[in-house]
Amino acid sequence: MTIYKTPISKTGNEYIDFLLAHNQKFLPSEGENTYTWSFVRLDRAPTDELHGGIISETSQEYARYAFQQMSNIINVNFREIDASINTPGDIHVYSPAYSAPYEGVAVSNNGAEYAELQYKDRPSPSLEDNWDVAGHELGHIMGLGHTHSLVNGEWVTDTYRSDMNRIDTLMSYNHGEKANGTGERLNILDEIGNRTAHAFNHTYGIYDMLVLQHIYGANTSYNAGDTTYTYTPDSLSFFETIWDGGGNDTIDISAFNNGAELNLNGGTRSSVYISTNIIQEAMNAYNGKNSIGIAYGANIENAKGTQGNDIIYGNELNNTIYGNAGNDIIYGGAGNDWIHGGEGSNILYGDDGSDTLVSYGKDTLYGGMGDDRYQIYGNDYVQVIEKENGGYGDFMMVYTKGVTNYILSDNVEHLELDSFATYNSTLTGNSLNNHLYGNDGDNILTGRKGSDRSQGYKGSDTYIFSSGDGKDYIGEYYNDKTASTDNDVLLLTDISANQLWFTKTGTSSYMGLRVSILGTTDEINIDGWYTYNAKLEQIKTQDGVVLSIAQIEALVGIMASQTKPSGNTSTIIHDYLAQTGTGSPSGDQLFYGNEQNNSISTGTANSTLYGGSGNDTLTGGAGNDTLYGNDGDDTLSGGAGTNILIGGAGNDTLISNKGNDTLIGGAGNDKYQIWGNEYRIIEESQGGIDRVEIYTTNTIQFITPDNIENISLNYPYMNHSGITGNALDNAINGNVGNNLLIGGKGKDTLQGYQGSDTYVFNLGDGQDTIWEYDNNTVPITDIDILRFTDINADRLWFSKYSYGGYESLMVRVLGTSDQIVVNRWYSSNDKLEQIQTADGITLSIAQVEALVSMMSQQTMPTGNSSTVIQDYLTQTNVVYGTHGEDYLSNDAASSTFYGGNGNDKIISKGDDMLYGGNGNDVYEIHGTTLYVFEEKNAGLDTIQLYTNKAIDYFIPDNVENMMIMNLTETYALKNTGNDLDNFIQGNHGNNILAGGKGNDILQGFFGGDTYVFNKGDGQDIIKEAKNNTYADTGTDVLLFTDISSNQLWFTKDLSNGGESLLINVLGTTDEILVSNWYSGNATLEQIKTQDGVTLSTDQIESMVNVMSSYAMPAAYNSSIIDDYMTQASIIMG
């Protein structure tokens, strides 16, 4: 047999072409797609080797695993031939003895008799650790090249693709993951930092598969069924790339708790984070980052997220994605996706396609293009955002339990409740043609503008209609009179009885009732009124008329014999009522005011109150009340039930107390006072300048209803999670708490008062004004922020602005008409401590004012960007990271670093200020000063010290880990922890390590180290160096500063894979574990206590033996140590 190769053309795809070797394909001797191979012993080895031999049985599995991995992904079969009894196959596999330092060689020269796959025989390591050498060489034989090249006679790693490493392709010499200088994450550690294994490549990489499938075609029969790829924290200790031949497939990572970044698109890698503690993070242990890849062309349809905070990306297929617990962000991508956020506060993006978004928590749902369905379970606030013209059949489906208000989001057409549920709800439409479907409870349905269809089902339902609402349809549940108390009502908020005209509609087989509003095109059609007995018990008008079923049907008969007026009024209803009497139906209590200033209140029954033309005060009771203010400046207070308050004309005050209230202001400058949590506000356009005053004591997220101009927080000290304006010119007033104020579109005025307030501005929000509190009169801890969510620093231009006698700060957004004026910035010291931009830059007061001075000497650019801010930051040695993983350094003597979001590494070489931001940040300190600032709960952060002299260090607040990196230095250090769970690592000198509060891990290495423990310091672990290694001649001491010897209890601990010493402080939960005391000979020479007792290693181990015969006392002390030392005639110094 002779090796021949067939040409392979370049593709123009850099991800394929860079890995092709020689542009030729090796052809098998048997033809078609079957390659044979054998383990052989060579009589004559190639000239650069000394010998070739049969590989041991253990190491033979490496080759078999490599051939199987290759066969899984390409349209090729590999058949092993026993060379001891048959002619060897196309590929000869053997173990050479190299003079060179490399691990393997592949030879497949054109015209040769066979290809050679050589790798060293190493029988002791595991298959997983070593198959990649055989796999690498087999890759060469099958047509893969290296990712590096020869430069000036030396191999340079990954010169063809500098961003490639061993995770991406088995052909790279760059082992592990190197991210922005943070080092490799290969070691797998136990809970106290002992190396137990290292991560490895479980399969070929993404680009190996891409190129090999280009050469040989894909193996579409591998995992061709419905496959679930399940990963657990115990099993995920490798890097894997999924190739899947077909079926409906799922990635399941639900067993994890620490979150993931999961991407279902081919050609991507995903990170599934394994639980890591402070020592594992500090030592850069394997944590599941980039652990799972999906090959190009592999279709994975579904995902189950972790119990932590996930980011999940769907693909172009019809995906089913479960977020599970945690605060997740899920993108559906193209396709008709089903996305379930799970518990937590989630953000779900349907993207293109007709998607279903399921909410069980306090979620934000973005439908995208297509006819989307929003399924909402639970009672938390859910924000639904649908694109304009994003679809014509968007459905908001609600399955909650409890009394809840639902307002149909902009651009969503339909709202539907669980029709079999019996809780009470209010449903409000928008300006589209809506379908509103209630349930079997008592519903209040308001279609608003557009041609709407409303259906209440069973229960006492109220349909609200206002002038200009269009042509609506009501489909009341037929024959629904299951209870005599059912009372369905059509409530006309601003329409009088003399404006109504009643007619039958339809045919004899399906006959309904039409209520026309004279002089307009408005009408309400009640389907099946006659045919299916789908009737409303009452029609109520703004002038106090309440019509029963009998009266309505009588009026239909009267009006049928007359011509419908062309004007906007008729006397027929009033004439009929005068002739027959009012005939008010039983059930609701009716109260009428007059032209005086009336004060009317009701009790426990369901009541309807009409104020008349005066300035009236109407107060509801415990029932479900309807209050009409009519003309005048009225005050309407809802009481405890499910109430409807209609202000009518005039400047009215509508008060929502503990009830579930619907507030309709009408014409005039109305005021809405909100004391409870269940309410909805309906204000029509051009209805006056209206104001919402919020008195609730709960933290809320308030989105300003349409056509409301002003909002104020009137309860002084409550922090509010967010107050968002609408498209009008809003005035939003906060309180003395910490407010989040978002003006939205329009020219808004935002005032935060005292507290740490955040003002949010988006591109296109208009021209806003901020009024802050005088910085001289508020606590220094107040941090007020102007945050640009989608505007980078290079788009900002600062200047002074004088108006109304005040000197203020103006911030313009270049290339737009957007601007923000911070009023009285200069004249009254009403300043914001920070201005934050979308690209991670944070500007202080001093920096803003310096930029004002610089920009005043320049002309504002006409384009949409400027380099002034970045030039200034560079000149002043301010370095900003991004929202990703950054590697920040500066050679200046004094710099300021801001890492921003992401796992950043910041290198300090001088007197620097370091701000890490969110993420697991690493601070590399080469000087003697330590100015590190971390936010609370912002990640697991590590300080790496490269100091070269004795010094005292205190771990800054909110930083977990401190490590001395030049371990072989012998100068003395004193490192003190904070209240967190710290990992503190010393050097080979005489260190003093004090963990402080929290559950700390202290590692002193060689030298005479002192570990300091105080009462209340928690549950600490000491990791000492083995006493029988290196030159550890120092005396290691555990010093109890305020704990006496009679409070200590010694036992042997067998957990964590070794025999350790456990010291409990009696009567407390405090304890110290000296790791590997017995199994690793990592002992301490002395333990010293507050009362002057010094215990040696031998005495400590004797105490362990003595105390093993007793149960640990529940009391705060024990006499065992005193008795032991007295019996042994030990003199205490």
PyMOL commands that set and color helices and strands:
alter all, ss='L'
color gray80, all
select helices_A, chain A and resi 14-17+57-73+127-141+206-216+278-282+497-499+549-560+572-580+775-777+793-795+845-856+868-875+1045-1047+1097-1107+1120-1127
alter helices_A, ss='H'
color red, helices_A
select strands_A, chain A and resi 5-7+24-26+34-39+49-53+77-80+91-98+104-107+115-119+149-151+154-156+187-189+195-198+200-201+228-230+238-242+250-252+260-263+268-272+292-294+302-304+311-313+320-322+329-331+338-340+347-349+356-359+364-366+373-376+383-385+395-398+404-407+414-417+425-428+435-437+443-446+453-455+462-465+471-474+489-492+500-507+510-517+523-526+538-540+546-548+589-592+599-601+607-610+617-619+626-628+635-637+644-646+653-656+661-664+671-674+679-682+691-694+701-703+710-713+720-724+731-733+739-742+749-753+758-761+767-772+785-788+796-803+806-813+819-823+834-836+842-844+878-880+887-889+896-898+905-908+913-915+922-925+932-933+942-945+951-954+961-964+973-976+983-985+992-994+1001-1005+1010-1013+1019-1024+1037-1040+1048-1053+1060-1065+1071-1074+1086-1088+1094-1096
alter strands_A, ss='S'
color yellow, strands_A
deselect
rebuild
show_as cartoon
